[in-house]
Amino acid sequence: MVGYPAKPGPSKAKAAVIGALIGIPVPFIGPVIGAIAGVGYSIYKAKQRG
């Protein structure tokens, strides 16, 4: 399943929370950076699972 997005569940929720926490303090570029961080976290966790 390499290359496919992670299945919905707790890991996506964690990634969304990380993105939101990064995006809240910085009004304009924060949401973009937060979204990138959330996606990066999801990809990192998916690769760890194999």
Backbone as a ProteinNet text record, in pm:
[ID]
protein_1_A
[PRIMARY]
MVGYPAKPGPSKAKAAVIGALIGIPVPFIGPVIGAIAGVGYSIYKAKQRG
[TERTIARY]
81.6	0	86	203.6	290.1	233.7	232.1	182.4	35.6	-35.2	-175.6	-187.3	-288.1	-304.2	-338.6	-306.7	-337.2	-487.9	-528.4	-670.5	-720	-847.6	-900	-898.6	-876.1	-874.2	-796.6	-749.2	-680.7	-557.6	-484.5	-363.8	-397.8	-505.9	-546.1	-596.5	-661.6	-708.1	-589.4	-485.7	-365.3	-300.1	-293.2	-233.1	-312.8	-445.1	-529.4	-507.8	-494.9	-471.3	-336.3	-234.4	-101.6	-109.1	-175.7	-190.8	-265.6	-371.3	-450.2	-368.7	-294.3	-213.9	-106.4	-51.8	48.6	-19.5	-137.7	-204.9	-271.1	-307.9	-382.2	-299.6	-175.8	-104.9	-61.4	-41.2	6.6	-108.6	-161.6	-287.4	-285	-180.9	-187.8	-119.1	6.9	77.2	68.9	19.7	8.6	-73.7	-193.7	-273.5	-204.6	-131.6	-60.2	51	128.4	236.5	178.7	67.2	2.2	-46.1	-102	-148.9	-31.8	77.1	195.6	251.1	254	303.8	214.5	83.1	-9.6	6.8	23.1	43.9	177.3	278.9	409.7	404	330.6	316	243.7	138.8	65	154.5	232.2	321.5	427.7	482.8	584.3	528.7	408.9	348.9	313.7	268.8	234.4	359	470.9	595	647.8	624.8	669	593.6	466.6	385.6	425.1	490.5	537.6	454.8
-119.7	0	126.2	117.2	233.8	332.7	459.4	562	595.6	516.9	546.4	628.1	714.3	792.6	702.4	749.9	673.9	658.4	548.1	525.6	626.6	666.6	760.8	698.7	777.7	728.2	820.8	766.9	850	921.9	859.9	925.6	1050.8	1046.9	1167.2	1274.1	1232.4	1329.5	1398.5	1322.3	1381.2	1478.4	1441.7	1529.5	1658.9	1649.4	1768.9	1859.2	1799.8	1878.7	1948.6	1878.1	1939.4	2056.9	2036.4	2144.3	2263.2	2236.5	2345.2	2422.3	2352.2	2419.9	2508	2466.4	2548.5	2664.8	2640.5	2741.3	2852.8	2829.7	2930.2	3055.7	3044	3165.2	3257.4	3206	3287.4	3305.7	3427.6	3445.7	3412.9	3447.4	3434.8	3309.8	3290.5	3172.9	3053.8	3074.9	2967.5	2849	2872	2757.5	2674.1	2739	2665.4	2581.3	2642.3	2569.2	2457.2	2484.3	2382.2	2264.5	2293.1	2185.4	2100.6	2165.9	2092.6	2006.6	2060.9	1983.6	1863.3	1882	1771.2	1660.9	1699.4	1600.3	1528.5	1604.1	1543.6	1442.6	1475.7	1382.4	1255.7	1269.9	1152.5	1062.6	1122.7	1044.9	974.6	1045.3	986.7	865.6	878.5	767.3	651.8	680.9	575.4	496.7	565.6	497.4	412.8	456.5	378.3	246.1	246.9	125.5	25.5	73.4	-18.6	-13.6
0	0	0	-51.3	-56.5	-157.6	-120.9	-210.6	-191.5	-112.6	-87	40.5	49.8	172.6	291	408.6	529.8	545.4	607.2	631.9	735	724.8	823.1	961.8	1059.7	1196	1287.1	1397.4	1496.4	1442.4	1350.2	1299.6	1220	1143.9	1069.7	1165.4	1272.2	1371.1	1437.6	1470.1	1529.5	1432.7	1306.5	1206.2	1193.5	1199.7	1191.1	1311.8	1429.3	1550.4	1542.7	1496.8	1482.5	1385.3	1273.6	1176.1	1232.4	1308.8	1367.4	1470.7	1553.7	1656	1594	1481.7	1414.1	1342.2	1287.3	1206.3	1284.6	1410.4	1486.8	1517.1	1569.2	1609.9	1495.1	1378.1	1266.3	1167.9	1155	1081.5	932.3	858.8	713.3	660.3	693.9	641.4	735.5	857.1	955.4	908.6	852.1	806.7	699.1	611	505.6	567.5	656.6	723.2	809.1	876.5	958.2	875.8	759.6	671.7	623.1	586.8	541.4	654.6	776.3	890.7	918	908.3	930	827.3	702	595.9	616.3	652.5	677.8	791.1	896.4	1008.8	965	885.1	835.9	750.9	663.3	577.3	661.5	758.3	846.5	920.8	977.9	1051.7	958	837.2	741.6	701.3	683.4	646.4	761.4	884.5	1000	1008.8	970.9	976.7	869.3	767.6	663.7	547.5
[MASK]
++++++++++++++++++++++++++++++++++++++++++++++++++

